[in-house]
Amino acid sequence: MKVILSIESVRFPLTGIGRYTYELARALQDNPEVESIKFFSGVRYLPSLPVANDQSSTAHGLKRMVQKSAFLIELYRVLMPSLRAQSLRKDHDHLYHGPNFFIPPFSGRSVATFHDLSPFSWEQCHDPKRIRYLQKELRKTLDRANCLITDSEFVRRELAVFSGRPIEDIHAVPLASSDHFRPRPAGELLPTLARYGLRPGGYSLYVGTIEPRKNIDTLLDAYGRLPMALRQCWPLILSGYKGWRSESIHQRIETAQREGWVRYLGFAVSEDLPLLYAGARLFAFPSLYEGFGLPVLEAMSSGVPVVCSNSSSLPEVAGEAALVCEPRDVDSLTAHLCRALEDETWRCTAIEAGLRHAATFSWERCARQTIDVYQKVLNS
């Protein structure tokens, strides 16, 4: 089979969708069933799969500038599809896969990955200047795609109800964590953690965009209820890109930093992130809504106990290995955090269970199931 894979999301900042696209691309190009694979970004093909930079680039700055203007966003929405269609016009014998929701006008077969439905169900957590663009273009993708992929069974069923498409046309293909996320000895962690002023096993960790949907306010409420001695022994470390409507969250983080029990690292570079995970005492992720929740799997793969919410797709990802609770339940979250920090018997059990559970996910499996979807589309 011949495949065109959109790789626009493989760029700074490399979020979960960018990581999914990169790992899927690597697996597909090594699979013998894929006769050829072309990497498409913007309005052109790239000669090879890029690696996302850890620093902001001129292109990223330009993107941020466009996103601040409703006029430029609409201009981009109107012009880009025809430009992309022009670049793709000769490759109708290929299957086009949009791993980041979007499919441009394309005369061949196509597949789109919908990671979640937050632009519709959680639109208040998106920039209002962008939400019109997202909603319009995602509806067009639903009309264009021959088949749809989701990261979880939760989103598969949610998307079937929302779109009205037969659930047989929607396929849940779970993600995986990179093999960079694994348990590591303290000696391997020391140089990297020292640069952040951290010590192995000496902190709790949250990784993800700083935005309302991630429920960081509740995490701060719960962590703030722990005894001060516990918070000072294991401060809460947050790492992630600054997202939409995060100003009040950052104000709370700054207050807690002055009190000595929280630190915000900003967006950690990709080579440091697995070491930050592996060095954590626990990983906390009380998100309100996730299409998959890759950080939970990355933490388990790193041998770190997990406390997370029981919302949306997170029970699928966490399995029986994590302590879970309702996302807004501050009392239960506080109790879980305390147990995950202090109960050594539970910690040992959770670490072993997490490693076993995480091992059932792999990028090879993700690629295999994705190719099965391609084959179904090509044979239909």
N, C-alpha and C positions, 0 to 999 in steps of 0.2 A: 504494500500500500504506500501511497505517496501522501505526505502530511505537510501542511503549513501550520506552524505553531506561532501564535502571537506571543512575543516575549517582552512587551512594553513594561510589564511590572518588574522585570529584572533590572532594578535601578535603585539608587538611593532615594529614600530610605527603604531597605529591603524588609518589607513587612511579610506577614504570613502568606499572602497571595504571591508575592514575588519569590518566596522560598519554595512554595509549591510548584510554580512555573519552572523555576531553575532545576529542581530535583526531577520533575517529570521530563523535562527536556533531556537531561543527562541519561535517564533510563530509556527513553524512546530512541535516542540516537545509537544506543548500544543493543537495541533489540533487532534480531534478524528479520522479524516480520515487517519492519518498517523499511521499505526499499529506499526511500529518500525522505529527508526531513528538511524543510526550509524554515528559517527563523525570520519572522516578520515583525518589524517595529516601526511605528509611525506610518510612513508611506513607502517603505523600502525593505528589501531583504538585507539581512546582515550575513557576512561571510562565515560567522561562527557564533556559538553561544557566548554571550558576554558574561562577565562577572561583575556584580554590582559594586560600585565604589562605596567606601565607608565615609566619604566626605561629600558634602553638597557640591554639585556641579553647576555650570552655567545653564544647562538644560533644566535642572531641577529648579533653579531660581526663576527661569522663564515660566515654567509650569505654575509655580506659586503665584507669579504675577498674574497670569491668565485667570487662575482660580479666584482672585480677588475682585474680578470684574464680571458682572452679569452679562455685559455686552460682549466681551471677549469669549466667555464661555459659550454663548449662543452662536457667535460667529464660528467658533471651533466646531460646534455641534452640526452646523449647517454645511461647512466646507469639507471637513475631514472625511466623511463617508464617501463622497464622490472621488476624492483624491486616492483613497485607499482602494476603492473599486477599480480605478484606472490601473493601479499598480498590480492588482490581482487578476486582471481580465484574461490573461493568457494561461492561467493555471487552474482552469475549471476541472481538470482531470485529477486534481488533488482534493483531499479533505481538509477543510479549514477548521482549526480548533481555537476558540477564544477562551483561554483558561482564566481570564479576568472579566467574565460576564459578557463582554461585547463581541458582536459579529458585524462586520461591515457588509454592505451589499456584495454578494458573491454568488456566482452562477453555479458553483459546484455544491457538493454536500458539505454540511457544517455541523459542528458540535459546540455547545457553549457550557462552561462550568459556572453555575450559580453558587457562590459560597454562602450566601445568606440572602434574606429579603429585607435587610435593615433599611434600604432606601424607601421602602413602602411601610414596613411595620414599625420602624424606629426613625422616621424622618426627622423628628425633633433633635436627633443626635447628629444630623448632617448640616453642613453649611447651607443655608437657604438659597444662596446664589448657585449652588451646584445641584440641589435636589431636583430642580426641574429638568436639567440635563440628564441626570441619572434615571429618573423615572421614564422620560420619553425614550431614551436609547435602550433601556432594558426591556421595555415593552416591544420595541422593534426587534430586539434579539429573540424574544420569545416567539415572534412570528417567523423569523428567518431560520432558526435552528431546526435541523432534522431530529436531533436528540439533545437532551440536557443531562448534565452531570451535576451532582451535588456532593458535598463532602461527608454528609451524614444522612441517616434515615430520617431524622427529624426534619431537615430542610427538604428532603425529597417529598415527604408528605405535605409539608407546608406549601411547597411550590406547586404541587398537583392541585391543591385546593385553590391557590391564588390564580394560577394560569388557566385552569380548566382543561389542561392537557391530560391524556390518559397516563396513569402512573407508570404504565409499561414503557412509556417514552422517556422516563426520568430514571436515572441510575445513580445509586449511592456508591461512591468510590472513596473510601477513607484515605486520608493523608497518612504521613508517617513522619518520624523525626529523623534528622540526618544522623549518620554514624559518628558525627563529631560530638553528639550529646551522649555521654557515657560516664560512668563513675570514674573518678580520677584520684590518685593518691595525693595527699596534702602537699608533698614536695613538688609535684607538677603544678599545683595551683598557686603556690606562694608568690612567684614573680609577678604574675598578672594581678592577683588580688592585692598585692602590696601597692601597686600603682593607684588603686582605688581606695587605699586605706582600709582594706578589709582583711579578715583572717578566715581560713577554712573553718566552716561550721559555726561562724560567728555572726550570722545575720539571717533574717528572713528575706524572701525575694518576691517581687512582682515584676513581670515583664509584659509589656503591651502598651499600646497607644494610651496616652493620658487623655481620656475623654469620658463623658458621663455614662455611656453605655457599659463601660468596664466596671462601674460601681465602686470606684476608688473611695468615694466618700464613706460608704459603709465599711470598707476595709479600714480606713483611718479611725472611724468610730470604734470598731471592734478592737483594733490594736491599741487604741488609746485607753481602753478599759483594763488592759493587762497591768499587773503590778509594775511600777516604774523600774524595779530591779530587773524584771524579765525583759522589758523593752530596752534597757540600756545594755544588757548582756547580749541580746539578739535584736538589734535595731532593724527596722523595716527599710529595705532598700528597693527603690523603684527605678526601673529602666524602661524607657520607651520614648517614642516620638511625641512631641507636643501636638495634640489633636484639636479638633473643633470644640469650642465652648469649654475650654479647660482652665480659664483664668481663675475661677473660684477654687478649683481643685489645687492649683499651684499655690494659691494663697494659704490654703490649709497645710500643704506640704511644707511651706516655708515656716509657718508657725511651729509645726512639729519638729522641724530641723533645729530651730532655736532651742527647743526643749530637749534636744539630744537623742531622740529615738526614731527619727526618719531621715533618710537621705535620698535625694533624687540625682541620678547619674546622667540623665539625658539619654540620648540614643547611643547604646553601646555598640562598638564596632563588631562586625560579625566574628572575627577571630577571638574576641574576648568573651562573647556571649556564652559558649558552652562551658567555659571555666567559671563564669559567674553562677551559672546553674549548679554545676557540680560542687561548688563551695558553699552552697546555701544549707542552712539548717532545715528550712521548710520552704515550700513554694505556695503562695496564696493567690487565688484567682477567682474572686466572687462575682464574675461578670453577669450582667442581666440577660445578655443574649449573645450567642455564638453560633456561627455556622459549623464550626468544628472545635476550636479551642486548642490549637497546636501547642501553645506554651505548656499546657497540662501534660501532654505526651512527652515533650522535650524534658520536662522536669522529672517525670517518672523514668525516662531513659537514662537520666543522669544520676539515678539512685537517690532522689530527693523525695521525702514525703510530701503529699499534696493535700491542701485544703481548698475546696472550690464550691461554687454554687451548684444546685441541682437543676439549673435552668436549661432550656433549649437542648442543644446537642451534647452538653458536657457529661451527662451520665453515660452516653455511649463511649466517650473518650476515656473517662476516668474508670469505668467499670466498677469493681468492688474494692479497688485499691486506695481510694481517697476518702477523706472525711468530707461529707457534703451536707449542705443545708440550704434552706430558702435564701435567695440572694439578699433580701432586706432584713433578715433575722439577725440583728446585731448580737443578741444574747447567745444564740447557738454558734455564730461565727467566732465570738470571743472564746467560748468553751472549746471549740475545735482547735483554734490557734494555740491555746494553752496546752491542750493535750498533745498536739503535734510537736510542741517545743520540749515538753517535760516527760512524757510517758515513753520511756525507753523501750518497753516491751512492744507497745503499739508501733513505735517508729521502726523497729527491726522488721516486724511483720509487714508494715506498709511498704518499706523499701523493697523487700523481696517480691511482694505481690505486684508492685508497680513495675519492676523490671520484667517480670513474666508477662504482664499485660501489654507493656509497650512492645515487647518482642513479637507480638502477634500482628503488628503493623509494619509495613515495609514499603519503600518506594518501588521495589520490584513488583510487589502485589498491586500497588496503585497503577503502575504502567501496564501490567497485564490486564487488569480490569478495564482500563481506559482503552486499550487496543481492542478488547472484546466489544466495547461500545462502537468504536470505529467500524469494526467488521459488521456489526448489525446494521449500521447506517449504509455502508457500501453494498450490503447484500439486499437491502430493502428496495 
